[in-house]
Amino acid sequence: MTAAELLVPPLAPATLAYSLCVVFAAGIVRGFAGFGFSAITVAGMSLVISPALVVPAIFMLEILASLSQLRGIARDVDMPWLGWLMLGNLICIPLGVALLAWLPETPLRLLIGILLMAAALLLRSGAHVALEPTRGLRLAAGLASGFINGVAAIGGIAVAVLLSTAKMAPAALRATLIALLLFSDVVSLISAALMPSSAHASGNLLGPDTLKWALWLAPAMLAGIWWGQRSFKGVSPEQFRRLVLNLLIGLAAMSVVRSVAGLVW
């Protein structure tokens, strides 16, 4: 694709403006909480365009988002948690993707969305679950989130639910999520490059228009991340936990609604 072709908008003006607003809002959430960008972007943009056309570009944007935030969060990353989460994701993301080849996709995603929403609602109601962060628990969290990421592309939500039970400081939780998402999105992008698809002329999910989508959407995302990072400063641990749980409930509900809509229509 030539430079001139990259400058041609991928959508009609009104649809592009709507998409940029969705990405900006998702960027604010990503900058504040460290996760949620993909779920919000896919849910919002799927109303006007097929998700298959934009999901590979979202992987690229997620990687850019993590890279843009790494400098400010590196010292806060919980390395024991991150190492085991990465191992679990590496093992189970391919398993989750493979499972979709022979199980009904929509009911499986609906079940996962309901379970995550129920867990977030339980924690938001005031239930205090304090799990001892053993190696086994960390690996189990990585395996579960990797599997959910492979099946439903909402592994960040699953990790956030699990980490919220570990009494982790807000800065550490947010930083660990950002670092993990960088790793899992690189794995997902590589999978997208190898995965066959009829939605793209190139024959795989990482089609020739992926770079164009990423270039057009990136400025709105980066502006949103900047705004969200500013909002994070000064938030107390209790406020952060409450806001994150509210966000988790909303994102899980979006996943449930999308799955129900897929079953009905």
Stockholm file with secondary structure:
# STOCKHOLM 1.0

chainA/1-265         MTAAELLVPPLAPATLAYSLCVVFAAGIVRGFAGFGFSAITVAGMSLVISPALVVPAIFMLEILASLSQLRGIARDVDMPWLGWLMLGNLICIPLGVALLAWLPETPLRLLIGILLMAAALLLRSGAHVALEPTRGLRLAAGLASGFINGVAAIGGIAVAVLLSTAKMAPAALRATLIALLLFSDVVSLISAALMPSSAHASGNLLGPDTLKWALWLAPAMLAGIWWGQRSFKGVSPEQFRRLVLNLLIGLAAMSVVRSVAGLVW
#=GR chainA/1-265 SS CCHHHHTSCSSCHHHHHHHHHHHHHHHHHHHHHSCCHHHHHHHHHTTTSCHHHHHHHHHHHHHHHHHHHHHHHGGGCCHHHHHHHHHHHHHHHHHHHHHTTTSCHHHHHHHHHHHHHHHHHHHHTTCCCCCCCCHHHHHHHHHHHHHHHHHHSCHHHHHHHHHTTTTCCHHHHHHHHHHHHHHHHHHHHHHHHHSBCTTSTTSBSSCTTHHHHHHHHHHHHHHHHHHHHHHHTTCCHHHHHHHHHHHHHHHHHHHHHHHHHHHHC
#=GC SS_cons         CCHHHHTSCSSCHHHHHHHHHHHHHHHHHHHHHSCCHHHHHHHHHTTTSCHHHHHHHHHHHHHHHHHHHHHHHGGGCCHHHHHHHHHHHHHHHHHHHHHTTTSCHHHHHHHHHHHHHHHHHHHHTTCCCCCCCCHHHHHHHHHHHHHHHHHHSCHHHHHHHHHTTTTCCHHHHHHHHHHHHHHHHHHHHHHHHHSBCTTSTTSBSSCTTHHHHHHHHHHHHHHHHHHHHHHHTTCCHHHHHHHHHHHHHHHHHHHHHHHHHHHHC
//
